[in-house]
Amino acid sequence: MSFSTLNRSGRLALLAAIAMMNLVSAAIAADGPPTIEHTGDWRAAVHRFVKANMKHPAWGLSHSMRDYDLAKELAAADNVTLDDDVLYAAAYLHDVAAFAPFRKSGTDHQDEAARIVESMLAGTGFPMSKIEAVRGAIRTHMYGRDPVGPEAIYLHDADALDWLGAIGVARVFGLVDPKGGNPDGPEVVKGLEDSLKEVPPRIVSKAGKARTPERVRELEQFLRELRSESADLKSL
């Protein structure tokens, strides 16, 4: 039976059913995870997505931007050419699985972000032939893992350096619970001291290693002065 053969009441009923289905579909879409716009300018769309959906003092948009810029600086210092499409996508989306609704319980955010990045970028205009390189860079961006390939190496080192120096202090103290819960000041100081021990030996590139001592000195000086001015953290 076609629409034209229905009587008036039948047509109205069908139209009402279609309208309801559209409303339900819209509601489901609204409740689903946010997506990257398919505007043709995939970089601008990724930037807007991160700005709107990845808000965090330690691993939000500003951190992604620093990682992207620093990775390029380190590679240039080593006279290494990077694929900028790969680096941009990986740098901006490497922490996406640290955020709801992309977070997956029991799965490292590096692995989950690497798993979902293809579906996030599909249809945006990103050159999908490069997606495996993006996955690899995301999967090994934390200092505890071993990166393979130029984009992975320089994103890894940029991300590691962002845990050190003055910016490392700013990021980690941004995690302190303002209501007095966990983590508190002494706890994040312990995190900074752990970074001093664990991060420098994991930096891979020549340029990254060259940047490390200055950031280590900045962080060490801050921690000495903080302990001095807070009765060894007792009044922090």
BATIDO-838680 format. One record per residue: residue in one letter; x, y, z of N, C-alpha, C in turn. Coordinates in Angstrom, 2 decimals. Layout:
BEGIN
(A (X Y Z) (X Y Z) (X Y Z)) ...
END
This chain:
BEGIN
(M (0.85 -1.19 0.00) (0.00 0.00 0.00) (0.88 1.24 0.00)) (S (0.61 2.18 -0.91) (1.41 3.40 -0.99) (0.76 4.51 -0.19)) (F (1.54 5.58 0.04) (1.03 6.73 0.79) (-0.20 7.31 0.10)) (S (-0.21 7.33 -1.25) (-1.30 7.97 -1.98) (-2.60 7.20 -1.86)) (T (-2.53 5.90 -1.56) (-3.76 5.10 -1.46) (-4.38 5.14 -0.07)) (L (-3.67 5.72 0.91) (-4.22 5.83 2.26) (-5.29 6.90 2.32)) (N (-6.27 6.67 3.18) (-7.26 7.73 3.38) (-6.65 8.81 4.26)) (R (-7.43 9.88 4.49) (-6.89 11.05 5.19) (-6.41 10.67 6.58)) (S (-7.18 9.89 7.30) (-6.79 9.52 8.66) (-5.55 8.63 8.65)) (G (-5.47 7.75 7.63) (-4.30 6.91 7.53) (-3.05 7.71 7.25)) (R (-3.18 8.71 6.36) (-2.04 9.56 6.05) (-1.57 10.32 7.28)) (L (-2.51 10.85 8.04) (-2.15 11.60 9.25) (-1.46 10.70 10.26)) (A (-1.97 9.48 10.37) (-1.36 8.55 11.32) (0.07 8.22 10.92)) (L (0.29 8.02 9.60) (1.62 7.71 9.12) (2.57 8.88 9.33)) (L (2.09 10.10 9.03) (2.91 11.28 9.22) (3.26 11.45 10.70)) (A (2.29 11.18 11.57) (2.55 11.31 13.00) (3.61 10.30 13.44)) (A (3.51 9.07 12.90) (4.48 8.04 13.25) (5.88 8.42 12.79)) (I (5.98 8.98 11.55) (7.28 9.41 11.03) (7.86 10.53 11.88)) (A (7.00 11.49 12.26) (7.45 12.59 13.09) (7.97 12.09 14.43)) (M (7.27 11.11 15.02) (7.70 10.56 16.30) (9.04 9.85 16.16)) (M (9.21 9.09 15.06) (10.48 8.42 14.83) (11.62 9.41 14.70)) (N (11.35 10.54 14.02) (12.38 11.57 13.87) (12.74 12.18 15.22)) (L (11.72 12.39 16.07) (11.98 12.95 17.39) (12.82 11.99 18.23)) (V (12.48 10.69 18.16) (13.23 9.70 18.92) (14.68 9.64 18.43)) (S (14.86 9.67 17.09) (16.21 9.64 16.53) (17.01 10.84 16.98)) (A (16.37 12.02 17.00) (17.06 13.23 17.44) (17.44 13.15 18.90)) (A (16.54 12.58 19.70) (16.83 12.45 21.13) (18.00 11.51 21.37)) (I (18.02 10.39 20.60) (19.12 9.44 20.74) (20.43 10.09 20.35)) (A (20.40 10.86 19.24) (21.62 11.54 18.79) (22.10 12.55 19.82)) (A (21.15 13.27 20.44) (21.51 14.28 21.42) (22.16 13.65 22.64)) (D (21.70 12.41 22.98) (22.22 11.74 24.17) (23.50 10.97 23.88)) (G (23.86 10.84 22.61) (25.05 10.09 22.25) (26.30 10.91 22.47)) (P (27.46 10.28 22.25) (28.72 11.00 22.45) (28.88 12.12 21.44)) (P (29.52 13.21 21.82) (29.74 14.31 20.86) (30.64 13.84 19.72)) (T (30.45 14.43 18.57) (31.21 14.03 17.40) (31.94 15.23 16.81)) (I (32.93 14.93 15.99) (33.67 15.97 15.28) (32.88 16.35 14.03)) (E (32.69 17.63 13.81) (31.89 18.09 12.68) (32.52 17.68 11.35)) (H (31.66 17.42 10.37) (32.12 17.09 9.02) (31.98 18.35 8.16)) (T (32.90 19.26 8.36) (32.81 20.56 7.70) (33.73 20.68 6.50)) (G (34.62 19.73 6.33) (35.61 19.83 5.25) (36.95 20.34 5.75)) (D (36.94 21.20 6.76) (38.18 21.66 7.38) (38.38 20.85 8.65)) (W (39.01 19.70 8.51) (39.07 18.77 9.63) (39.88 19.31 10.80)) (R (40.92 20.09 10.53) (41.72 20.62 11.63) (40.90 21.59 12.49)) (A (40.19 22.49 11.84) (39.35 23.43 12.59) (38.27 22.69 13.36)) (A (37.72 21.63 12.75) (36.68 20.86 13.43) (37.23 20.13 14.64)) (V (38.43 19.57 14.52) (39.06 18.89 15.65) (39.34 19.89 16.78)) (H (39.85 21.06 16.42) (40.13 22.08 17.43) (38.86 22.47 18.17)) (R (37.76 22.68 17.44) (36.49 23.04 18.08) (36.00 21.92 18.99)) (F (36.14 20.70 18.52) (35.70 19.55 19.32) (36.47 19.48 20.64)) (V (37.78 19.59 20.57) (38.60 19.50 21.78) (38.26 20.66 22.73)) (K (38.12 21.84 22.19) (37.79 23.00 23.02) (36.47 22.83 23.73)) (A (35.49 22.24 23.05) (34.15 22.10 23.63) (34.02 20.90 24.56)) (N (34.79 19.83 24.33) (34.53 18.58 25.02) (35.66 18.06 25.89)) (M (36.83 18.67 25.82) (37.96 18.18 26.59) (38.47 19.30 27.50)) (K (37.66 19.64 28.48) (37.98 20.74 29.40) (38.61 20.17 30.67)) (H (39.87 20.49 30.89) (40.58 19.97 32.07) (41.86 20.77 32.25)) (P (42.23 21.11 33.50) (43.42 21.94 33.71) (44.73 21.23 33.38)) (A (44.72 19.90 33.36) (45.97 19.18 33.12) (46.05 18.57 31.73)) (W (44.92 18.12 31.17) (44.99 17.48 29.85) (43.83 17.89 28.95)) (G (43.58 19.19 28.90) (42.59 19.73 27.98) (43.23 20.33 26.75)) (L (42.53 21.31 26.15) (42.98 21.91 24.89) (44.37 22.51 25.00)) (S (44.66 23.24 26.07) (45.96 23.91 26.18) (47.10 22.89 26.17)) (H (46.89 21.76 26.83) (47.91 20.70 26.84) (48.11 20.14 25.44)) (S (47.03 19.91 24.72) (47.13 19.39 23.35) (47.88 20.37 22.45)) (M (47.58 21.65 22.60) (48.26 22.66 21.79) (49.75 22.70 22.10)) (R (50.10 22.62 23.38) (51.52 22.63 23.75) (52.23 21.40 23.19)) (D (51.59 20.24 23.31) (52.21 19.03 22.80) (52.47 19.13 21.30)) (Y (51.50 19.65 20.57) (51.66 19.79 19.12) (52.81 20.74 18.79)) (D (52.82 21.90 19.42) (53.86 22.90 19.12) (55.24 22.41 19.54)) (L (55.34 21.80 20.72) (56.64 21.36 21.21) (57.16 20.19 20.38)) (A (56.30 19.28 19.99) (56.73 18.16 19.15) (57.34 18.68 17.85)) (K (56.74 19.70 17.26) (57.29 20.28 16.03) (58.64 20.93 16.30)) (E (58.75 21.64 17.42) (60.02 22.29 17.77) (61.14 21.26 17.95)) (L (60.84 20.19 18.66) (61.85 19.17 18.92) (62.29 18.49 17.62)) (A (61.33 18.18 16.77) (61.65 17.54 15.49) (62.50 18.46 14.62)) (A (62.15 19.73 14.59) (62.92 20.69 13.80) (64.35 20.79 14.31)) (A (64.51 20.77 15.63) (65.85 20.84 16.21) (66.68 19.62 15.84)) (D (66.01 18.49 15.64) (66.71 17.27 15.25) (66.75 17.08 13.73)) (N (66.26 18.08 13.00) (66.20 17.99 11.53) (65.41 16.77 11.05)) (V (64.33 16.50 11.75) (63.44 15.39 11.41) (62.14 15.96 10.84)) (T (61.71 15.43 9.72) (60.46 15.86 9.10) (59.31 15.01 9.61)) (L (58.26 15.67 10.09) (57.07 14.97 10.58) (55.93 15.12 9.59)) (D (55.03 14.15 9.59) (53.77 14.29 8.85) (52.85 15.12 9.73)) (D (52.57 16.35 9.31) (51.84 17.27 10.17) (50.38 16.86 10.35)) (D (49.81 16.16 9.38) (48.44 15.65 9.55) (48.40 14.65 10.70)) (V (49.34 13.74 10.69) (49.41 12.72 11.75) (49.64 13.37 13.10)) (L (50.61 14.26 13.16) (50.94 14.89 14.44) (49.76 15.69 14.99)) (Y (49.11 16.47 14.13) (48.01 17.31 14.60) (46.88 16.45 15.17)) (A (46.46 15.45 14.41) (45.36 14.59 14.87) (45.72 13.89 16.17)) (A (46.94 13.35 16.25) (47.35 12.63 17.46) (47.52 13.56 18.65)) (A (48.13 14.71 18.43) (48.36 15.64 19.55) (47.06 16.16 20.13)) (Y (46.10 16.45 19.28) (44.85 17.03 19.77) (43.91 15.99 20.36)) (L (43.99 14.74 19.92) (43.03 13.74 20.36) (43.65 12.66 21.26)) (H (44.90 12.79 21.64) (45.55 11.71 22.37) (44.93 11.45 23.73)) (D (44.31 12.44 24.34) (43.73 12.26 25.68) (42.20 12.17 25.66)) (V (41.60 11.98 24.49) (40.14 12.01 24.41) (39.49 10.96 25.30)) (A (40.12 9.80 25.46) (39.52 8.74 26.26) (39.72 8.94 27.76)) (A (40.31 10.07 28.15) (40.35 10.44 29.56) (39.07 11.16 29.96)) (F (38.19 11.42 28.99) (36.97 12.18 29.21) (35.74 11.31 28.95)) (A (34.71 11.49 29.81) (33.41 10.89 29.52) (32.81 11.62 28.31)) (P (32.10 10.92 27.45) (31.71 9.51 27.51) (32.67 8.58 26.78)) (F (33.86 9.04 26.48) (34.81 8.22 25.72) (35.65 7.33 26.63)) (R (35.69 7.63 27.91) (36.46 6.83 28.86) (35.88 5.42 28.94)) (K (36.75 4.42 29.05) (36.32 3.03 29.18) (36.96 2.42 30.41)) (S (36.13 2.03 31.35) (36.63 1.48 32.61) (37.49 0.25 32.36)) (G (38.64 0.21 33.03) (39.54 -0.92 32.92) (40.45 -0.90 31.72)) (T (40.35 0.16 30.88) (41.18 0.27 29.69) (42.01 1.54 29.76)) (D (43.30 1.44 29.53) (44.17 2.61 29.53) (43.67 3.61 28.49)) (H (43.68 4.88 28.85) (43.12 5.89 27.95) (43.89 5.97 26.63)) (Q (45.17 5.59 26.65) (45.95 5.58 25.40) (45.40 4.55 24.42)) (D (45.09 3.36 24.95) (44.59 2.28 24.11) (43.18 2.56 23.61)) (E (42.35 3.10 24.48) (40.97 3.39 24.06) (40.93 4.53 23.06)) (A (41.73 5.56 23.27) (41.78 6.66 22.31) (42.28 6.17 20.95)) (A (43.28 5.29 20.96) (43.78 4.73 19.71) (42.71 3.90 19.01)) (R (41.87 3.24 19.80) (40.82 2.39 19.21) (39.73 3.21 18.54)) (I (39.33 4.33 19.16) (38.17 5.08 18.66) (38.52 6.20 17.71)) (V (39.81 6.52 17.54) (40.15 7.71 16.76) (39.75 7.57 15.30)) (E (39.77 6.37 14.75) (39.38 6.19 13.35) (37.92 6.59 13.15)) (S (37.04 6.12 14.01) (35.63 6.45 13.87) (35.38 7.93 14.11)) (M (36.19 8.56 14.95) (36.02 9.98 15.22) (36.41 10.84 14.01)) (L (37.44 10.43 13.29) (37.95 11.23 12.18) (37.32 10.87 10.84)) (A (36.68 9.71 10.76) (36.09 9.28 9.49) (35.06 10.29 9.01)) (G (35.18 10.70 7.77) (34.22 11.62 7.18) (34.49 13.08 7.44)) (T (35.55 13.38 8.22) (35.84 14.79 8.55) (36.68 15.47 7.48)) (G (37.26 14.68 6.59) (38.22 15.21 5.63) (39.65 14.84 5.96)) (F (39.86 14.23 7.13) (41.19 13.76 7.47) (41.61 12.68 6.48)) (P (42.87 12.69 6.01) (43.33 11.65 5.07) (43.48 10.31 5.78)) (M (42.46 9.47 5.65) (42.37 8.25 6.46) (43.47 7.23 6.16)) (S (44.19 7.39 5.07) (45.32 6.50 4.81) (46.41 6.64 5.88)) (K (46.34 7.70 6.67) (47.35 7.97 7.70) (46.89 7.57 9.10)) (I (45.74 6.91 9.19) (45.14 6.68 10.51) (45.99 5.75 11.38)) (E (46.68 4.79 10.78) (47.47 3.86 11.60) (48.63 4.59 12.29)) (A (49.21 5.57 11.62) (50.27 6.36 12.24) (49.70 7.18 13.40)) (V (48.48 7.68 13.24) (47.82 8.41 14.34) (47.60 7.48 15.52)) (R (47.08 6.29 15.23) (46.86 5.30 16.30) (48.15 5.02 17.07)) (G (49.23 4.79 16.32) (50.49 4.47 16.97) (51.00 5.58 17.86)) (A (50.87 6.82 17.40) (51.34 7.96 18.19) (50.50 8.13 19.45)) (I (49.19 7.93 19.32) (48.32 8.05 20.49) (48.61 6.94 21.49)) (R (48.78 5.73 20.98) (48.93 4.57 21.86) (50.19 4.64 22.73)) (T (51.19 5.38 22.30) (52.46 5.43 23.06) (52.81 6.83 23.52)) (H (51.81 7.69 23.70) (52.17 9.08 24.00) (52.67 9.28 25.43)) (M (52.30 8.41 26.36) (52.76 8.57 27.73) (54.21 8.10 27.88)) (Y (54.92 8.69 28.83) (56.36 8.46 28.94) (56.71 7.02 29.27)) (G (55.78 6.26 29.81) (56.07 4.88 30.19) (56.09 3.91 29.03)) (R (55.70 4.36 27.83) (55.65 3.47 26.68) (56.74 3.82 25.67)) (D (56.97 2.88 24.75) (58.07 3.02 23.78) (57.51 3.39 22.41)) (P (57.71 4.62 21.96) (57.16 5.06 20.68) (57.96 4.54 19.50)) (V (57.28 4.33 18.38) (57.92 3.89 17.14) (57.45 4.81 16.03)) (G (58.39 5.39 15.30) (58.05 6.31 14.22) (58.20 7.75 14.66)) (P (58.50 8.65 13.74) (58.82 10.03 14.12) (57.70 10.77 14.83)) (E (56.47 10.69 14.35) (55.38 11.42 15.00) (55.16 10.89 16.42)) (A (55.23 9.56 16.56) (55.05 8.97 17.88) (56.16 9.40 18.84)) (I (57.39 9.41 18.36) (58.53 9.77 19.21) (58.41 11.22 19.70)) (Y (58.11 12.13 18.81) (58.11 13.54 19.22) (56.87 13.92 20.00)) (L (55.73 13.26 19.75) (54.58 13.48 20.61) (54.86 12.93 22.00)) (H (55.43 11.75 22.07) (55.80 11.12 23.34) (56.71 12.04 24.15)) (D (57.75 12.61 23.52) (58.69 13.45 24.26) (58.07 14.79 24.66)) (A (57.26 15.35 23.78) (56.59 16.61 24.13) (55.65 16.40 25.32)) (D (54.93 15.29 25.29) (54.00 14.99 26.39) (54.77 14.75 27.69)) (A (55.91 14.09 27.60) (56.73 13.85 28.80) (57.24 15.16 29.38)) (L (57.76 16.03 28.53) (58.29 17.31 29.01) (57.22 18.18 29.64)) (D (55.97 17.97 29.27) (54.88 18.76 29.83) (54.57 18.39 31.27)) (W (55.20 17.30 31.77) (55.08 16.94 33.18) (56.18 17.58 34.02)) (L (57.13 18.25 33.38) (58.28 18.82 34.09) (58.24 20.34 34.01)) (G (59.18 20.99 34.70) (59.29 22.45 34.64) (58.11 23.16 35.27)) (A (58.02 24.46 34.98) (56.95 25.27 35.55) (55.58 24.81 35.07)) (I (55.51 24.37 33.81) (54.21 23.94 33.30) (53.77 22.65 33.97)) (G (54.71 21.80 34.32) (54.37 20.59 35.06) (53.75 20.92 36.41)) (V (54.30 21.93 37.07) (53.74 22.38 38.35) (52.32 22.90 38.15)) (A (52.12 23.74 37.15) (50.80 24.31 36.90) (49.78 23.23 36.62)) (R (50.16 22.26 35.81) (49.23 21.19 35.46) (48.84 20.37 36.69)) (V (49.84 19.95 37.45) (49.58 19.04 38.56) (48.82 19.73 39.68)) (F (49.13 20.99 39.97) (48.38 21.69 41.00) (46.96 22.00 40.56)) (G (46.72 21.96 39.25) (45.34 22.08 38.77) (44.47 20.91 39.15)) (L (45.09 19.81 39.60) (44.35 18.62 40.00) (43.89 18.66 41.45)) (V (44.41 19.60 42.25) (44.07 19.65 43.67) (42.57 19.89 43.85)) (D (41.96 19.09 44.72) (40.53 19.25 45.01) (40.30 20.53 45.80)) (P (39.57 21.50 45.26) (39.38 22.77 45.97) (38.53 22.63 47.23)) (K (37.87 21.48 47.41) (37.03 21.27 48.59) (37.76 20.50 49.68)) (G (39.05 20.29 49.47) (39.84 19.64 50.52) (39.90 18.14 50.44)) (G (39.38 17.58 49.36) (39.43 16.13 49.21) (40.72 15.70 48.53)) (N (40.66 14.57 47.86) (41.84 14.05 47.17) (41.80 14.39 45.69)) (P (42.96 14.73 45.11) (44.26 14.85 45.79) (44.41 16.21 46.47)) (D (45.18 16.24 47.54) (45.47 17.51 48.19) (46.87 17.96 47.77)) (G (47.34 19.06 48.35) (48.63 19.61 47.97) (49.79 18.65 48.13)) (P (49.96 18.06 49.33) (51.08 17.13 49.50) (51.03 15.95 48.53)) (E (49.83 15.51 48.19) (49.73 14.38 47.26) (50.22 14.75 45.86)) (V (49.85 15.95 45.40) (50.32 16.31 44.06) (51.81 16.62 44.06)) (V (52.35 17.07 45.19) (53.80 17.25 45.29) (54.49 15.90 45.13)) (K (53.92 14.87 45.74) (54.48 13.52 45.57) (54.46 13.13 44.09)) (G (53.40 13.52 43.37) (53.34 13.25 41.94) (54.43 13.96 41.17)) (L (54.71 15.20 41.55) (55.79 15.95 40.91) (57.15 15.32 41.19)) (E (57.35 14.86 42.42) (58.62 14.21 42.76) (58.78 12.89 42.01)) (D (57.67 12.20 41.81) (57.73 10.97 41.01) (58.09 11.28 39.56)) (S (57.56 12.39 39.04) (57.88 12.78 37.67) (59.36 13.05 37.51)) (L (59.96 13.68 38.51) (61.40 13.95 38.45) (62.22 12.67 38.31)) (K (61.75 11.60 38.95) (62.48 10.34 38.89) (62.17 9.55 37.62)) (E (60.92 9.56 37.23) (60.46 8.62 36.21) (60.50 9.17 34.78)) (V (60.27 10.47 34.62) (60.11 11.01 33.26) (61.43 11.17 32.51)) (P (62.46 11.82 33.08) (63.67 12.09 32.28) (64.29 10.87 31.62)) (P (64.38 9.71 32.30) (65.01 8.56 31.62) (64.20 8.02 30.44)) (R (62.94 8.43 30.33) (62.07 7.89 29.30) (62.02 8.76 28.04)) (I (62.67 9.90 28.07) (62.66 10.79 26.90) (63.62 10.24 25.86)) (V (63.16 10.20 24.61) (63.84 9.43 23.57) (64.71 10.27 22.65)) (S (64.18 11.38 22.16) (64.84 12.13 21.09) (66.02 12.94 21.61)) (K (66.94 13.24 20.71) (68.10 14.06 21.06) (67.65 15.43 21.55)) (A (66.73 16.07 20.83) (66.26 17.40 21.23) (65.49 17.34 22.54)) (G (64.72 16.28 22.74) (64.00 16.12 23.99) (64.93 15.99 25.17)) (K (65.97 15.20 24.99) (66.97 15.04 26.05) (67.67 16.37 26.36)) (A (67.89 17.18 25.32) (68.55 18.47 25.52) (67.68 19.43 26.31)) (R (66.36 19.31 26.16) (65.44 20.20 26.88) (65.23 19.76 28.33)) (T (65.54 18.53 28.62) (65.17 17.96 29.92) (65.88 18.61 31.11)) (P (67.19 18.83 31.08) (67.85 19.36 32.29) (67.28 20.69 32.77)) (E (66.95 21.59 31.86) (66.40 22.88 32.28) (65.07 22.69 33.00)) (R (64.23 21.83 32.45) (62.92 21.63 33.09) (63.06 20.89 34.42)) (V (64.02 20.01 34.50) (64.28 19.33 35.77) (64.73 20.35 36.82)) (R (65.64 21.25 36.44) (66.11 22.27 37.39) (64.96 23.16 37.86)) (E (64.09 23.56 36.95) (62.94 24.40 37.33) (62.08 23.69 38.36)) (L (61.80 22.43 38.11) (60.93 21.67 39.01) (61.62 21.41 40.34)) (E (62.90 21.07 40.31) (63.63 20.84 41.57) (63.67 22.10 42.42)) (Q (63.93 23.26 41.79) (63.98 24.51 42.54) (62.63 24.82 43.16)) (F (61.56 24.64 42.40) (60.22 24.89 42.94) (59.95 24.01 44.16)) (L (60.27 22.74 44.04) (59.97 21.83 45.14) (60.80 22.15 46.38)) (R (62.07 22.55 46.20) (62.89 22.95 47.36) (62.28 24.16 48.05)) (E (61.90 25.15 47.26) (61.36 26.38 47.86) (60.00 26.12 48.49)) (L (59.20 25.29 47.86) (57.89 24.99 48.43) (58.03 24.28 49.76)) (R (58.91 23.33 49.85) (59.10 22.63 51.12) (59.62 23.59 52.20)) (S (60.52 24.51 51.79) (61.07 25.47 52.74) (59.99 26.40 53.27)) (E (59.09 26.81 52.41) (58.07 27.80 52.78) (56.81 27.19 53.38)) (S (56.75 25.85 53.43) (55.54 25.20 53.95) (55.86 24.21 55.08)) (A (56.98 24.45 55.77) (57.39 23.55 56.86) (57.40 22.11 56.37)) (D (58.10 21.92 55.25) (58.21 20.59 54.63) (56.82 20.00 54.34)) (L (55.99 20.86 53.77) (54.63 20.53 53.30) (53.60 20.41 54.42)) (K (54.00 20.61 55.67) (53.04 20.47 56.77) (52.00 21.56 56.77)) (S (52.34 22.74 56.24) (51.36 23.84 56.21) (50.82 24.07 54.79)) (L (51.02 23.08 53.92) (50.54 23.24 52.56) (49.05 22.91 52.48)) 
END
